[in-house]
Amino acid sequence: MIMKKMQTLQQLHDNYLVAVVRGHSQEDALQKSKQIIEGGILNIEVTFTTPQAEEVIKTLNTQNHENVLVGAGTVMDAITARIAIMNGARYIVSPHFDESIAEMCNLYAIPYLPGCGSVTEITQAMKRGVDVVKLFPGDLLGADFIKNVHGPIPQVEMMPSGGVSIDNMQDWYDKGAFAIGIGSALTRGATSDDHHVVVSQTKAFVKKFEEIRR
C-alpha cells in the first residue's frame, strides 16, 4: 500500500499539470475532464463542489487508462475523503489542513494535499504525514514563497493552486514547485454545448510546459 502511495506521488510529479475540474453538474464535469484528458493533462482533480463528484471520479476511473490519475478536491472533512477514496480517488486535496482528513488518508495510504498558506500550517501538516502541501491561494503567495520556504525546510514539496497561468508557469517551475494546479484557465469560455475550447486551452498549457521542461 505504501508503495502505491509513492507511485501516485511520482505520477503526480511526472504528469506535473493538475487540472482542477469544477462542474455545474455530473455530466458537465465528465465532459470537461474528458476534454482536458484529450488535451493532454493526465492529473484530474474533481472538486466536491461538483454534484455527484464521487460518481464522476468512479466513471473517469472506469473509462480511462491507468496513466490518468484521478483525485478529489475541495474535500472539507474525513467523511467526504472516505467517500472519494471508496470511489477510486487516488489523492485527496483540500483548501485547508484538517487532521482528521490526514488520518483518513494515512489509513488508506492515499496522498493528502492540504491547502496551506504559512510555514506554521506547512509544518503542522508535515507532522501528520503530509508529503506534498497545496499552496493556496497561489496567486497571493507567489512563486518566491516556495524558494523562501525551501531555505529552512528543503524537504517539503509544494503544489500551487489558484492563479496559475501560462505566463507564470515558468516561474513556479523554476522556484521548485512539485506540480501545479490549474483551474478556470482551462475551461474559460466553454459552454454546455461546446467544450472543444477546453481541448485547445489544455493543449496550450501542455505545449508550454513541454517547452519549459526541455
N, C-alpha and C positions, 0 to 999 in steps of 0.2 A: 504493500500500500504506500509506504513512504517513497519507494522508487517511482511509483505512478505520479505522486505529487511532484517530485523533482522533474519528471518528464514533462508534466504540464507547465511548470515554470519555464523550462527550457524552450518549450514550444511557444509560449507567450513571448519570450525574448527573441526567438528566431523569427517569428512572424512580425513582431515588433509593433505593427499598427493594430490598435484595438478599436473596432467600430462600436460605438455606444448607440444602441438602437432603441428609440422610444417610439412606440406605435400608438396610433389612435385606437386601434383595435388589434385583435389577434391576427387577422388577415393582413392588415397594414404592416405590422411588424415582420410577418413572414415574407411579404413581398420585398420590403426594404432589405431584409437580411439576405435574401436570395440575390438581389441586385448587387449588394455590396460584395458578396462572395464571387459573383460573376466578374466584378470589377477588380478582384484580386486581393482583397483583405480577408484573412482567414481566421482572425480572432474576433468573435462576435460576443458582445456583452448585451444581453436582453434585459432591459430595466424592468423592475416590478411596478413602475408607473404604467406599464402596458397591461391592458386587460388580458387575463388568462396567460400571463407571461410564462408560467410553468409549461403550458401546452405548446407555446412557441418553442421553448427550449427542447422539449421532447420531440417535436416534429423535425426541427433542424438536425437533431442528432440522428434521426432515422433516415433522413433524406440526403445526408452529406457524408463525404469520405472522412476518415479519421484525422486527416490533416486540417480539417476545420475544427477549431476549438471554441466551444460554446459555453459561456458562463452567464451568471446572473448579476445584474447591477441594481442599485438603489435598494439594497436589502437592508431593512431597518431593524430586524430582530432575528433571534435564533430560530423561531418557528418558520419564518419565511425562508431562512437559509436552508433548513432541512427540507422544506418543500421543493426548493430549487435543486438541491443535491439528489433527492429521490427521483427527480425528473431528468437527471442527467447533466446538471450543471457541473462543469469541470473546475470552475473557480468562482469565488464569491467576492463582489465588490460592494462597498457601502460608502455613503458620503461622510461617515463618521467612524470613530473606533468604538466598538462595542465588545466588551469582554465575553459576553455570552455567545456572540456570533463566533468569536475566535475559538472558544471551547468547542462549539458545534463543528466547526470546520476541522479542528485538530482531531476530533473524534473520528471523522470520516477521511482524514488525510487529504483534505481539499485546501488549496491555497486560498487565503483570505487577504484581500487587498483593501484595507480600511482607509477612508479619507482622513488625512492628517494635514494640519496647517502650521505646525510648530515643532521644534525639536523635542519639547516635552511630550507631545502627543506621539511623535515617532518612537521615542524611547519606551513609552508605555506599551505601544503596540509590539515592539520588538520583544519585550519581556513576556508577552503572551504568545510568542512563537510565530509572529508575523514575519514573513520573508521579504515581501515587497509591499511598500505603502503607496497609496494613491495620493499624490499631491493635489489637494483640492481647496479652493479653486485655483487652477494652474495659472490663469491669466493674472491673478492678483499676486501670486508668489513669484512668478518669473523664473526663467531658466537658471539664473545665478543662485537661486535658493539651493538647487542640487549641488552645485560646486561648493557653496559655503558649508552645507551640512556634511559633505564628504570630507571636509577638512578634519573635524573632530570625530566623525563617525563614518569612516570609509567603507564599512561592511554593509551599510544599509542600501537597499535597492529602492528606487523611486520611479513611479509612473505618473506623469502629469495628466490631468484630465480637466477640461474646461479651458477654452481659449486657445487650443492648439490649432494652428493653421499651416497651410503650405509655406507661408512666408517665414514662420518662426520654427518650423520643424528642425531645420539645420541646427539652430541654437540649442534646442532641447537635446538633440543627439550629441552635439559636441560637449555639452556640460555633463553628460553621463547618464541620461535617462535610461532606465531599464526597458521601457516600452512607452508608447504614448497613446492616450485615449482621444479619439476623435468623434465628435457628436454631430451637431447640426450642420457642420461644413460639408458632410457627405450627402445629406438629404435635403438641403435647402433648395426650394423650387420644385420639389417633387409633388405630384398630385396623385389622387387616388386612382386616376385612370392611366397615368403615365409615370412610371418610376425610372425610365431609361436615363433621366438626368442623373440619377444616383450612380449608375454604372460609369458614366463619363467622369463624374466628380471623384469617384473612388479611384478610377484609373489614373487620374491626375496626381492623387496623393501617392499611389504606388510607384508611379514613374519618378516622382520627385525623391521618394525615399530610396529607390534603387540608385539614383544618381548620388545621393548623399552617402550611402553605404559603400559605393565603389570608391 
